[in-house]
Amino acid sequence: MLLVLLVVLQFILYPAFSDTEVPIVSSEQSGVFKDFTSDLAYDGNFSSYAHTDASTDSWILVAMETEIPVTRVVVVNRFEDEWCEENKGQCLVDRLNGARVTVESAENSVYNCGEIQIDNISGGVFQDHCTVEIDCDLAVGNKVRISLSGKQNLKLNIAEIMVYSL
């Protein structure tokens, strides 16, 4: 009974909301592998991808025009049909596993939304692509960074980064 009351109270105090994708206006990355630049991580094309060079601290950062309350970040991992089929749909998850998702503000405050784990990556959510969604609890900022810290010689490659807000 108490649980039902709490659930009803939650819907009264916090009515259901729908978030929308926010336009990304610029990007950066720690290093560029070949010509796979960070702008490819938000071009709307799941077949292109941003790709860092091999370093100890690889990251890709996307920026929005203004500071916003970020509800969630969706990361679509690089997908290669042949590689995925041969490796039972793994879709290069090793390159996203352990990546940290943060929201950064203009005042340099950083909110840690979470870490991408292989268990959170799904090949079925976006059909052909390995996708993970990270909740950011309305963290306020104008930048989102995906980073692999302390992992030596690992390349970070991302097909798409999508940022959502109220």
LOZAFI-151034 format. One record per residue (C-alpha): residue number from 1; residue in three letters; chain; x, y, z. Coordinates in nm, 4 decimals. Layout:
<pts>
PT  sedren  kolmi  nuba         u         v         w
PT     NUM    Ala     A         X         Y         Z
...
</pts>
This chain:
<pts>
PT  sedren  kolmi  nuba         u         v         w
PT       1    Met     A    0.0000    0.0000    0.0000
PT       2    Leu     A    0.2789    0.2405    0.0884
PT       3    Leu     A    0.4576    0.1611   -0.2387
PT       4    Val     A    0.1427    0.2382   -0.4406
PT       5    Leu     A    0.1020    0.5672   -0.2540
PT       6    Leu     A    0.4638    0.6611   -0.3271
PT       7    Val     A    0.4232    0.5840   -0.6970
PT       8    Val     A    0.1039    0.7926   -0.7188
PT       9    Leu     A    0.2737    1.0769   -0.5308
PT      10    Gln     A    0.5673    1.0631   -0.7729
PT      11    Phe     A    0.3349    1.1123   -1.0726
PT      12    Ile     A    0.1603    1.4036   -0.9010
PT      13    Leu     A    0.4826    1.5803   -0.8071
PT      14    Tyr     A    0.6807    1.4836   -1.1185
PT      15    Pro     A    0.4430    1.4386   -1.4120
PT      16    Ala     A    0.5616    1.2390   -1.7097
PT      17    Phe     A    0.7807    1.4384   -1.9439
PT      18    Ser     A    0.9160    1.3815   -2.2855
PT      19    Asp     A    1.2640    1.4911   -2.3717
PT      20    Thr     A    1.3896    1.5908   -2.7130
PT      21    Glu     A    1.7210    1.5658   -2.8904
PT      22    Val     A    1.9279    1.8834   -2.8653
PT      23    Pro     A    2.1326    2.0117   -3.1610
PT      24    Ile     A    2.5078    1.9759   -3.1256
PT      25    Val     A    2.6977    2.2758   -3.2608
PT      26    Ser     A    3.0644    2.1761   -3.2288
PT      27    Ser     A    3.2992    1.9026   -3.1152
PT      28    Glu     A    3.6572    1.8118   -3.0270
PT      29    Gln     A    3.8546    1.4957   -2.9668
PT      30    Ser     A    4.1816    1.3960   -2.8002
PT      31    Gly     A    4.3469    1.2903   -3.1249
PT      32    Val     A    4.2343    1.2015   -3.4751
PT      33    Phe     A    4.2852    0.8619   -3.6384
PT      34    Lys     A    4.3170    0.9125   -4.0145
PT      35    Asp     A    4.0372    1.1557   -4.1076
PT      36    Phe     A    3.7699    1.0300   -3.8650
PT      37    Thr     A    3.7006    1.3654   -3.6989
PT      38    Ser     A    3.4657    1.4358   -3.4076
PT      39    Asp     A    3.2025    1.6061   -3.6252
PT      40    Leu     A    3.1202    1.2604   -3.7639
PT      41    Ala     A    2.9814    1.1685   -3.4182
PT      42    Tyr     A    2.6786    1.3911   -3.4692
PT      43    Asp     A    2.6197    1.3972   -3.8442
PT      44    Gly     A    2.3097    1.1736   -3.8252
PT      45    Asn     A    2.4828    0.9008   -4.0249
PT      46    Phe     A    2.5307    0.5751   -3.8338
PT      47    Ser     A    2.7740    0.4545   -4.1007
PT      48    Ser     A    3.0303    0.7270   -4.0330
PT      49    Tyr     A    3.2148    0.7592   -3.7049
PT      50    Ala     A    3.4583    0.9667   -3.5051
PT      51    His     A    3.7767    0.7792   -3.4189
PT      52    Thr     A    4.0549    0.8841   -3.1834
PT      53    Asp     A    4.4125    0.7757   -3.2196
PT      54    Ala     A    4.5577    0.5298   -2.9679
PT      55    Ser     A    4.6395    0.7083   -2.6442
PT      56    Thr     A    4.6103    0.6593   -2.2697
PT      57    Asp     A    4.3240    0.9096   -2.2310
PT      58    Ser     A    4.0998    0.9103   -2.5380
PT      59    Trp     A    3.7939    1.1359   -2.5447
PT      60    Ile     A    3.5335    1.2871   -2.7738
PT      61    Leu     A    3.3458    1.6009   -2.6666
PT      62    Val     A    3.0317    1.7523   -2.8190
PT      63    Ala     A    2.8973    2.0995   -2.7365
PT      64    Met     A    2.5506    2.2505   -2.7400
PT      65    Glu     A    2.4780    2.6190   -2.8030
PT      66    Thr     A    2.3702    2.6924   -2.4435
PT      67    Glu     A    2.3668    2.5245   -2.1053
PT      68    Ile     A    2.0761    2.2843   -2.0738
PT      69    Pro     A    1.9474    2.0253   -1.8249
PT      70    Val     A    2.0631    1.6975   -1.9816
PT      71    Thr     A    1.8195    1.4105   -1.9275
PT      72    Arg     A    2.0163    1.1410   -2.1104
PT      73    Val     A    2.2931    1.0738   -2.3572
PT      74    Val     A    2.2631    0.8062   -2.6243
PT      75    Val     A    2.5869    0.6683   -2.7675
PT      76    Val     A    2.5805    0.4564   -3.0825
PT      77    Asn     A    2.8933    0.2480   -3.1194
PT      78    Arg     A    3.0744    0.1896   -3.4452
PT      79    Phe     A    2.9204   -0.0987   -3.6324
PT      80    Glu     A    3.0759   -0.3097   -3.9016
PT      81    Asp     A    2.8634   -0.5836   -4.0531
PT      82    Glu     A    3.1422   -0.8313   -4.1270
PT      83    Trp     A    3.3237   -0.7825   -3.7959
PT      84    Cys     A    2.9979   -0.8042   -3.6013
PT      85    Glu     A    2.8831   -1.1206   -3.7740
PT      86    Glu     A    3.2182   -1.2938   -3.7182
PT      87    Asn     A    3.2263   -1.1902   -3.3522
PT      88    Lys     A    2.8652   -1.2716   -3.2597
PT      89    Gly     A    2.7412   -0.9132   -3.2602
PT      90    Gln     A    3.0053   -0.7686   -3.0309
PT      91    Cys     A    3.0247   -0.4516   -3.2446
PT      92    Leu     A    3.3631   -0.3398   -3.1105
PT      93    Val     A    3.2225   -0.3044   -2.7566
PT      94    Asp     A    3.5742   -0.3156   -2.6153
PT      95    Arg     A    3.6204    0.0359   -2.7496
PT      96    Leu     A    3.3243    0.1681   -2.5483
PT      97    Asn     A    3.3473   -0.0561   -2.2431
PT      98    Gly     A    3.4440    0.1504   -1.9401
PT      99    Ala     A    3.3951    0.4857   -2.1138
PT     100    Arg     A    3.2763    0.7610   -1.8806
PT     101    Val     A    2.9960    0.9990   -1.9819
PT     102    Thr     A    3.0129    1.3462   -1.8248
PT     103    Val     A    2.8255    1.6750   -1.8608
PT     104    Glu     A    3.0412    1.9862   -1.8320
PT     105    Ser     A    2.9333    2.3443   -1.7720
PT     106    Ala     A    3.0840    2.6747   -1.8841
PT     107    Glu     A    3.2042    2.7226   -1.5240
PT     108    Asn     A    3.4048    2.3970   -1.5562
PT     109    Ser     A    3.1856    2.1956   -1.3216
PT     110    Val     A    3.1654    1.8298   -1.4232
PT     111    Tyr     A    2.8759    1.5912   -1.3556
PT     112    Asn     A    2.9468    1.2203   -1.3929
PT     113    Cys     A    2.6455    1.0611   -1.5635
PT     114    Gly     A    2.7910    0.7120   -1.5526
PT     115    Glu     A    3.0169    0.4567   -1.7095
PT     116    Ile     A    2.9382    0.2461   -2.0136
PT     117    Gln     A    2.9551   -0.1250   -1.9352
PT     118    Ile     A    2.9294   -0.4108   -2.1841
PT     119    Asp     A    2.6128   -0.5285   -2.0038
PT     120    Asn     A    2.4413   -0.1958   -2.0907
PT     121    Ile     A    2.5168   -0.2131   -2.4624
PT     122    Ser     A    2.2380   -0.3536   -2.6732
PT     123    Gly     A    2.2446   -0.4597   -3.0343
PT     124    Gly     A    1.8663   -0.4762   -3.0407
PT     125    Val     A    1.7670   -0.1282   -2.9280
PT     126    Phe     A    1.8587    0.0402   -3.2551
PT     127    Gln     A    1.8442   -0.2825   -3.4603
PT     128    Asp     A    2.1749   -0.2724   -3.6499
PT     129    His     A    2.3790   -0.0736   -3.4033
PT     130    Cys     A    2.5277   -0.1256   -3.0602
PT     131    Thr     A    2.3675    0.1430   -2.8489
PT     132    Val     A    2.3825    0.2544   -2.4874
PT     133    Glu     A    2.1714    0.5128   -2.3085
PT     134    Ile     A    2.3062    0.6885   -1.9992
PT     135    Asp     A    2.0775    0.8831   -1.7625
PT     136    Cys     A    2.2202    1.2231   -1.6628
PT     137    Asp     A    1.9643    1.3271   -1.3968
PT     138    Leu     A    1.9123    1.6766   -1.5431
PT     139    Ala     A    2.2803    1.7694   -1.5073
PT     140    Val     A    2.3204    2.1252   -1.6361
PT     141    Gly     A    2.5912    2.1924   -1.8909
PT     142    Asn     A    2.6749    2.2818   -2.2478
PT     143    Lys     A    2.9177    1.9957   -2.3237
PT     144    Val     A    2.9099    1.6164   -2.3097
PT     145    Arg     A    3.2339    1.4196   -2.2990
PT     146    Ile     A    3.2816    1.0470   -2.3631
PT     147    Ser     A    3.6215    0.9437   -2.2271
PT     148    Leu     A    3.8380    0.6382   -2.1709
PT     149    Ser     A    4.0830    0.7318   -1.8967
PT     150    Gly     A    4.3804    0.5196   -1.8051
PT     151    Lys     A    4.3292    0.2633   -2.0798
PT     152    Gln     A    4.6524    0.2445   -2.2717
PT     153    Asn     A    4.6576    0.2359   -2.6516
PT     154    Leu     A    4.2834    0.2032   -2.6882
PT     155    Lys     A    4.1025    0.3873   -2.9658
PT     156    Leu     A    3.7615    0.5363   -2.9003
PT     157    Asn     A    3.5234    0.5256   -3.1952
PT     158    Ile     A    3.1633    0.6426   -3.1905
PT     159    Ala     A    2.9054    0.6494   -3.4701
PT     160    Glu     A    2.6690    0.8950   -3.3011
PT     161    Ile     A    2.6293    1.0902   -2.9790
PT     162    Met     A    2.2777    1.2183   -2.9103
PT     163    Val     A    2.2025    1.4535   -2.6212
PT     164    Tyr     A    1.8503    1.4933   -2.4821
PT     165    Ser     A    1.6921    1.7649   -2.2675
PT     166    Leu     A    1.3493    1.8744   -2.1451
</pts>
